[in-house]
């Protein structure tokens, strides 16, 4: 029995910032796995990629991460371009991978399944429903709100959202994704609607302005922690959720889990690549960093 099982494709990423261009593995599953690997949890990654990219899996296993790697005709290939303001990015998709099926997770037992779809057809509602009958389900919704148009990533609404979200225990969305889903620009109104649709814990991330968590009828305002330098924002949301789910798995309350997650994400943004620190590093950073809070509801 695992505490947390993440399901998502490892990608090949081309990351372009004003300072550098790098090629590396990526995707929700990659950043989440690296971020949680030094935390005290029983963890499994279930991913799918082409055989020629299995070096990415070998590298994760060398770090002590348990990986169930499924075959796919292709590996997802993303190009991420960031301006000076790294809260936002431009993406292109050069390849797509095969979708996940319920049968691929037969025999995998976990307290929480964290789903990291990258594109709208990565996972079906039936897939989510199947997992929800076995464990709590956490979802980073971003993939369901984008499809590939040629090579461009096109924003879309999630047609099956009301059917699917009733099976989601924990939902992570940024403010733009929340607006697409709910039609609301106000964070509290949007979070409340997602809760009405069935989500028990709604996590809305606001980039450099912090985050808001809505659960059990209460809003929790989570500050952002100011990094010493902004080097690479890729994977910050995944790092946030790794910290949040880690803390929740240990019995932490919403505020405590959110603050730990926010500090972990800010610490990650100070360098390129995935998070490499420990829980102790996060706690120290949280205590010494300036805070910035979202104040408009």
C-alpha positions as CSV (number, residue, x, y, z in Angstrom):
1,X,0.0,0.0,0.0
2,X,1.4,3.4,-1.1
3,X,0.7,6.7,0.6
4,X,0.6,8.5,-2.7
5,X,0.7,7.2,-6.3
6,X,1.1,9.8,-9.1
7,X,-0.2,8.9,-12.6
8,X,1.1,10.9,-15.6
9,X,3.3,11.0,-18.6
10,X,7.0,11.9,-18.4
11,X,7.7,14.3,-21.2
12,X,10.7,15.5,-23.2
13,X,10.7,19.3,-22.5
14,X,12.4,22.1,-24.3
15,X,12.5,25.0,-21.9
16,X,13.2,28.6,-23.2
17,X,13.7,31.4,-20.7
18,X,15.2,34.9,-21.2
19,X,18.4,33.5,-19.8
20,X,18.8,30.0,-21.2
21,X,17.4,27.1,-23.4
22,X,17.6,23.6,-21.9
23,X,16.3,20.1,-22.9
24,X,15.2,17.8,-20.1
25,X,12.6,15.4,-18.9
26,X,9.4,17.0,-17.6
27,X,5.7,16.7,-17.0
28,X,3.7,16.6,-13.8
29,X,4.9,13.1,-13.0
30,X,8.5,14.1,-13.3
31,X,8.4,17.2,-11.2
32,X,6.1,15.7,-8.6
33,X,8.2,12.6,-8.2
34,X,11.5,14.5,-7.8
35,X,9.9,16.9,-5.3
36,X,8.5,14.1,-3.1
37,X,11.3,11.7,-3.3
38,X,13.1,12.9,-0.1
39,X,9.8,13.2,1.9
40,X,8.8,10.5,4.4
41,X,6.1,8.8,2.3
42,X,5.6,5.5,0.5
43,X,5.4,6.6,-3.1
44,X,4.9,5.2,-6.6
45,X,5.0,6.8,-10.0
46,X,2.9,5.2,-12.9
47,X,4.0,6.7,-16.2
48,X,4.1,5.9,-19.9
49,X,6.6,6.8,-22.6
50,X,8.4,5.5,-25.7
51,X,11.2,3.0,-25.3
52,X,13.8,5.4,-26.6
53,X,13.1,7.7,-23.6
54,X,13.4,5.1,-20.9
55,X,16.6,6.7,-19.7
56,X,14.4,9.2,-17.9
57,X,12.9,6.3,-15.9
58,X,16.3,4.9,-15.2
59,X,17.4,8.3,-13.8
60,X,14.4,8.5,-11.5
61,X,15.0,5.0,-10.2
62,X,18.6,5.8,-9.6
63,X,17.3,8.5,-7.2
64,X,15.3,5.9,-5.3
65,X,11.9,6.6,-6.9
66,X,9.8,3.5,-7.5
67,X,8.5,3.7,-11.1
68,X,6.0,1.6,-13.0
69,X,6.8,2.4,-16.6
70,X,4.3,1.5,-19.2
71,X,5.0,1.3,-23.0
72,X,3.7,4.1,-25.3
73,X,4.2,4.6,-29.0
74,X,5.5,8.1,-28.4
75,X,6.7,10.3,-25.5
76,X,5.0,13.6,-25.0
77,X,7.3,16.4,-26.3
78,X,6.6,19.9,-25.0
79,X,8.2,23.3,-25.9
80,X,7.8,25.8,-23.0
81,X,8.6,29.4,-23.6
82,X,8.7,31.8,-20.6
83,X,8.9,35.6,-20.7
84,X,10.4,37.7,-17.9
85,X,7.1,37.3,-16.0
86,X,7.3,33.5,-15.4
87,X,3.8,33.2,-14.0
88,X,2.7,32.6,-17.7
89,X,4.2,30.5,-20.5
90,X,3.6,29.7,-24.2
91,X,3.6,26.0,-25.2
92,X,3.8,23.8,-28.3
93,X,3.4,20.0,-28.5
94,X,5.5,18.1,-30.9
95,X,4.4,14.5,-29.9
96,X,1.6,12.9,-27.9
97,X,1.7,9.7,-25.8
98,X,-0.9,6.9,-25.4
99,X,-3.7,7.5,-22.9
100,X,-3.9,5.7,-19.6
101,X,-6.5,3.0,-18.9
102,X,-8.0,1.6,-15.7
103,X,-6.5,-1.8,-16.5
104,X,-3.0,-0.4,-16.3
105,X,-3.4,0.3,-12.6
106,X,-4.9,-3.1,-11.6
107,X,-3.2,-4.2,-8.4
108,X,-1.9,-0.8,-7.5
109,X,-3.1,0.2,-4.0
110,X,-2.7,3.7,-2.6
111,X,-4.3,6.1,-0.2
112,X,-4.2,8.9,-2.7
113,X,-3.9,8.8,-6.5
114,X,-2.6,12.1,-7.8
115,X,-3.5,12.5,-11.5
116,X,-1.4,14.7,-13.7
117,X,-2.9,14.7,-17.2
118,X,-1.0,16.9,-19.7
119,X,-3.6,16.9,-22.5
120,X,-7.4,16.5,-22.6
121,X,-7.3,12.9,-23.8
122,X,-4.7,11.5,-21.4
123,X,-7.4,10.1,-19.1
124,X,-11.1,9.5,-19.3
125,X,-13.9,10.1,-16.8
126,X,-14.2,6.3,-16.5
127,X,-10.5,6.2,-15.5
128,X,-11.1,8.7,-12.7
129,X,-14.3,7.0,-11.5
130,X,-12.5,3.7,-11.3
131,X,-9.7,5.1,-9.1
132,X,-12.2,7.0,-6.9
133,X,-13.8,3.7,-5.9
134,X,-10.4,2.5,-4.6
135,X,-8.9,5.6,-3.0
136,X,-8.9,9.4,-2.7
137,X,-8.2,11.1,-6.0
138,X,-6.2,14.3,-6.4
139,X,-6.2,16.1,-9.8
140,X,-4.1,18.8,-11.4
141,X,-6.7,19.9,-13.9
142,X,-4.4,21.7,-16.3
143,X,-4.3,18.9,-18.9
144,X,-8.1,18.7,-19.3
145,X,-8.1,22.3,-20.3
146,X,-5.8,22.1,-23.3
147,X,-5.8,20.2,-26.5
148,X,-3.3,20.1,-29.4
149,X,-4.2,22.1,-32.5
150,X,-1.5,21.3,-35.0
151,X,1.4,21.9,-32.7
152,X,-0.1,24.6,-30.6
153,X,-1.7,24.1,-27.2
154,X,-5.3,25.4,-27.4
155,X,-7.2,26.3,-24.3
156,X,-10.5,24.5,-24.0
157,X,-13.2,24.0,-21.4
158,X,-13.7,20.5,-19.9
159,X,-17.0,19.3,-21.3
160,X,-17.2,16.4,-18.8
161,X,-16.2,18.5,-15.8
162,X,-19.4,18.2,-13.8
163,X,-19.5,14.5,-14.2
164,X,-15.8,14.0,-13.4
165,X,-15.4,16.4,-10.5
166,X,-17.8,14.6,-8.3
167,X,-15.1,11.9,-8.1
168,X,-12.3,14.3,-7.2
169,X,-11.3,14.8,-3.6
170,X,-8.5,17.3,-4.1
171,X,-8.4,19.7,-7.1
172,X,-5.5,22.0,-8.0
173,X,-6.0,24.8,-10.6
174,X,-4.4,28.1,-11.2
175,X,-6.6,31.3,-11.5
176,X,-6.9,31.1,-15.3
177,X,-7.9,27.4,-15.1
178,X,-10.5,28.2,-12.4
179,X,-12.0,30.9,-14.6
180,X,-12.3,28.6,-17.6
181,X,-14.0,25.9,-15.4
182,X,-16.4,28.2,-13.5
183,X,-16.7,31.4,-15.5
184,X,-15.7,33.3,-12.3
185,X,-12.7,35.7,-11.9
186,X,-13.2,35.9,-8.1
187,X,-11.1,33.2,-6.4
188,X,-13.6,32.5,-3.6
189,X,-16.6,32.4,-5.9
190,X,-14.8,30.1,-8.3
191,X,-13.5,27.8,-5.5
192,X,-17.0,27.6,-4.0
193,X,-18.5,26.5,-7.3
194,X,-15.9,23.7,-7.7
195,X,-16.8,22.6,-4.2
196,X,-20.5,22.5,-5.2
197,X,-19.6,20.3,-8.1
198,X,-18.2,17.7,-5.7
199,X,-14.5,18.6,-5.0
200,X,-13.8,18.4,-1.2
201,X,-10.5,20.3,-1.2
202,X,-10.1,23.1,-3.8
203,X,-6.6,24.5,-4.2
204,X,-6.2,27.6,-6.3
205,X,-2.7,28.7,-7.0
206,X,-2.0,32.4,-7.8
207,X,1.6,32.4,-8.8
208,X,3.6,35.1,-7.1
209,X,0.5,36.2,-5.2
210,X,0.1,33.0,-3.1
211,X,-2.8,30.5,-3.1
212,X,-6.2,29.9,-1.7
213,X,-7.6,26.6,-0.3
214,X,-11.3,26.0,0.2
215,X,-12.4,23.0,2.3
216,X,-15.1,22.2,4.9
217,X,-16.7,25.6,4.2
218,X,-13.6,27.6,5.1
219,X,-11.2,29.6,3.0
220,X,-7.5,29.4,3.8
221,X,-5.3,32.2,2.5
222,X,-1.8,30.9,1.8
223,X,1.0,33.4,1.3
224,X,3.6,33.3,-1.4
225,X,7.2,33.1,-0.2
226,X,9.6,35.5,-2.0
227,X,12.5,33.7,-3.7
228,X,15.9,35.2,-3.8
229,X,15.9,34.8,-7.6
230,X,13.4,33.6,-10.2
231,X,15.3,31.1,-12.4
232,X,12.7,28.6,-13.8
233,X,9.0,28.3,-13.0
234,X,8.5,25.0,-14.8
235,X,7.1,22.4,-12.4
236,X,6.3,24.9,-9.6
237,X,2.7,23.8,-9.5
238,X,3.7,20.2,-9.3
239,X,6.2,20.9,-6.6
240,X,3.4,22.7,-4.7
241,X,1.1,19.7,-4.9
242,X,3.9,17.3,-3.8
243,X,4.4,19.4,-0.7
244,X,0.7,19.7,-0.1
245,X,-0.1,16.0,-0.5
246,X,2.9,15.1,1.6
247,X,1.8,17.3,4.4
248,X,-1.8,16.1,4.2
249,X,-0.7,12.5,4.2
250,X,1.0,13.2,7.5
251,X,-2.1,14.7,9.0
252,X,-1.3,18.4,8.6
253,X,-4.3,20.8,8.4
254,X,-5.1,22.9,5.3
255,X,-3.2,26.0,6.4
256,X,-0.1,24.2,7.4
257,X,-0.1,22.0,4.3
258,X,-0.6,25.0,2.1
259,X,2.1,27.1,3.6
260,X,4.6,24.2,3.4
261,X,3.6,23.7,-0.3
262,X,3.9,27.4,-1.1
263,X,7.4,27.5,0.4
264,X,8.5,24.4,-1.4
265,X,7.3,25.8,-4.7
266,X,9.1,29.1,-4.1
267,X,12.3,27.3,-3.1
268,X,12.1,25.3,-6.3
269,X,11.8,28.4,-8.6
270,X,15.3,29.6,-7.5
271,X,17.0,27.0,-9.8
272,X,16.4,25.3,-13.1
273,X,15.1,21.7,-13.0
274,X,13.1,19.9,-10.4
275,X,13.1,20.4,-6.7
276,X,16.1,18.8,-5.0
277,X,15.7,19.8,-1.3
278,X,14.4,18.2,1.8
279,X,11.5,18.9,4.2
280,X,14.0,20.6,6.5
281,X,15.1,22.9,3.7
282,X,11.4,23.9,3.1
283,X,10.8,24.7,6.7
284,X,13.9,26.8,7.0
285,X,13.1,28.7,3.8
286,X,9.5,29.3,5.1
287,X,10.8,30.8,8.3
288,X,13.3,33.2,6.7
289,X,11.5,34.4,3.5
290,X,9.3,37.4,3.0
291,X,5.6,36.7,2.4
292,X,3.1,38.1,-0.1
293,X,-0.6,37.5,0.3
294,X,-3.5,37.5,-2.2
295,X,-6.0,40.0,-0.8
296,X,-8.7,40.4,-3.5
297,X,-11.6,37.8,-3.4
